[in-house]
Amino acid sequence: MKALLVDDERLARKRLSTLLEKHPFITVAGEAGDIRTAAALAEAIRPEVVFLDRSLVVNRDAINSLGRESI
């Protein structure tokens, strides 16, 4: 399962990535520090799951930019 990690704190992304690397069925396919970068990466890598720092979401448009309908 391809995962995309989205958090503005690099250390938080690294910690989550380290935890997920131990799971045999999850591959961290990309990381982003902001919503715009995450949307572009999501379109390119088409992850099955997105781990998103809730504090980055200022409105529903941010979530929708990562939704299946836009990928």
C-alpha positions in Angstrom: 0.0 0.0 0.0 1.5 3.3 -1.0 1.3 6.1 1.6 1.8 9.9 1.4 2.9 11.7 4.5 1.9 15.3 4.9 3.1 17.4 7.8 4.8 20.8 8.0 7.3 19.4 10.6 10.1 17.4 9.0 10.8 15.5 12.2 7.2 14.4 12.5 7.3 13.1 8.9 10.5 11.2 9.7 9.2 9.6 12.8 6.0 8.4 11.1 8.0 7.2 8.1 10.3 5.2 10.5 7.3 3.6 12.1 5.6 2.8 8.8 8.8 1.3 7.3 8.4 -1.6 9.8 5.0 -2.5 8.4 5.5 -5.0 5.5 2.5 -3.8 3.5 3.1 -0.1 3.6 5.5 1.8 1.5 6.0 5.5 2.0 5.9 6.8 -1.6 6.1 10.5 -0.8 6.3 13.2 1.8 5.2 16.8 1.7 5.4 19.8 4.0 2.3 21.6 2.7 -1.0 21.0 1.0 0.0 22.3 -2.4 3.0 20.0 -2.6 0.9 17.1 -1.2 -1.8 17.6 -4.0 0.9 17.5 -6.7 2.5 14.4 -5.2 -0.8 12.7 -4.8 -1.6 13.2 -8.4 1.8 11.8 -9.4 2.1 8.8 -7.1 -1.6 8.0 -6.5 -1.3 6.8 -2.9 -3.9 4.5 -1.3 -3.6 6.3 2.0 -2.6 9.8 3.1 -1.4 10.6 6.6 -2.3 14.3 6.9 -1.4 16.7 9.8 -4.8 18.1 10.7 -3.3 21.5 11.5 -2.5 22.0 7.8 -6.2 21.8 6.9 -7.7 25.3 7.0 -10.8 24.4 5.0 -12.5 21.6 3.1 -10.8 22.6 -0.1 -7.5 21.4 1.3 -8.9 18.0 2.0 -10.7 17.9 -1.4 -7.5 18.6 -3.2 -6.2 15.3 -2.0 -9.4 13.4 -2.7 -9.8 10.6 -5.3 -11.9 12.8 -7.5 -8.9 15.1 -8.2 -6.3 12.3 -8.5 
